[in-house]
Amino acid sequence: MLGAQGAGHASAGVCPRVRINSGGTQLVEDRVRVVIAEDSVLLREGLTRLLTDLGHDVVAGVGDAEALLKTVAYLGAQDALPDVVVADVRMPPTHTDEGVRAAVRLRKEYPEIGVLVLSQYVEEQYATELLAGSTRASAIS
């Protein structure tokens, strides 16, 4: 499991978030907003259920990296970026490193979003790509 922090961390239970909307109004939210990118429907739905049961708000679930990038861009345009993105390393169409490449791009374009990359394949290259240049990053194996 690889992670890059961006939105802070939750202790036991739900972690409140303070957001400033486009009108400058401060909003306090007590649910972590999550987007899940996983090509296995079973795992994606399982993660959704687990996070929802823990009190988090899964705002989208997608099956490939392209859909992940489009979904986050759409949410950003709606002033509703997620706090965290959970992405699989290997996703369609080639099942190589699409998830890591999308995660790296999201970290550059949206540094305020936390990124968690999950994989059953432990490869140092993936961690190096995701964590490069970050002062707020961690790798968990």
Residue pairs with C-beta under 8 A, 6 or more apart in sequence:
1 116
1 117
1 118
1 119
1 140
1 141
2 89
2 116
2 117
2 118
2 119
2 126
2 127
2 130
2 131
2 139
2 140
3 114
3 115
3 116
3 117
3 137
3 138
3 139
3 140
4 103
4 107
4 114
4 115
4 116
4 117
4 130
4 131
4 134
4 136
4 137
4 138
5 114
5 136
5 137
5 138
6 84
6 107
6 110
6 111
6 112
6 113
6 114
6 115
6 136
7 17
7 32
7 83
7 84
7 112
7 113
7 114
8 15
8 17
8 83
8 114
9 15
10 32
13 55
14 30
14 31
14 32
14 54
14 55
14 56
15 30
15 32
16 28
16 29
16 30
17 28
17 29
17 30
17 31
17 32
17 33
17 83
18 26
18 27
18 28
18 29
19 26
19 27
19 28
19 29
20 26
20 27
21 27
21 79
22 79
30 55
31 55
31 56
31 57
32 51
32 56
32 57
32 83
32 84
33 56
33 57
33 59
33 80
33 81
33 82
33 83
33 84
34 51
34 56
34 57
34 58
34 59
34 82
34 83
34 84
34 85
34 86
35 58
35 59
35 60
35 61
35 62
35 68
35 71
35 72
35 75
35 82
35 84
35 85
35 86
36 44
36 47
36 48
36 51
36 58
36 60
36 61
36 62
36 85
36 86
36 87
37 61
37 62
37 63
37 64
37 65
37 67
37 68
37 85
37 86
37 87
37 88
37 91
37 99
37 102
38 44
38 47
38 61
38 63
38 86
38 87
38 88
38 91
38 118
39 63
39 64
39 88
39 90
39 91
39 92
39 95
40 88
41 63
43 88
44 61
44 63
45 61
47 58
47 86
48 58
48 61
51 58
52 58
59 75
59 80
59 82
60 71
60 75
60 82
62 68
62 71
63 91
63 92
64 91
64 92
64 93
64 98
65 87
65 91
65 92
65 98
65 99
65 101
65 102
68 85
68 87
68 99
68 102
68 106
69 102
69 105
69 106
72 81
72 82
72 85
72 106
72 110
72 113
75 81
75 82
76 110
81 110
81 112
81 113
82 113
83 113
83 114
84 113
84 114
84 115
84 116
85 103
85 106
85 113
85 114
85 115
85 116
86 116
86 117
86 118
87 99
87 100
87 102
87 103
87 115
87 116
87 117
87 118
88 99
88 117
88 118
88 119
89 97
89 99
89 100
89 117
89 118
89 119
89 121
89 123
89 126
90 96
90 97
90 98
90 99
90 119
90 121
91 98
91 99
91 102
92 98
97 125
97 126
97 129
99 117
99 119
100 117
100 126
100 129
100 130
101 129
103 115
103 117
103 130
104 129
104 130
104 132
106 113
106 115
107 113
107 115
107 130
107 134
115 130
117 126
117 130
119 126
122 141
127 139
130 137
130 139
131 137
131 138
131 139
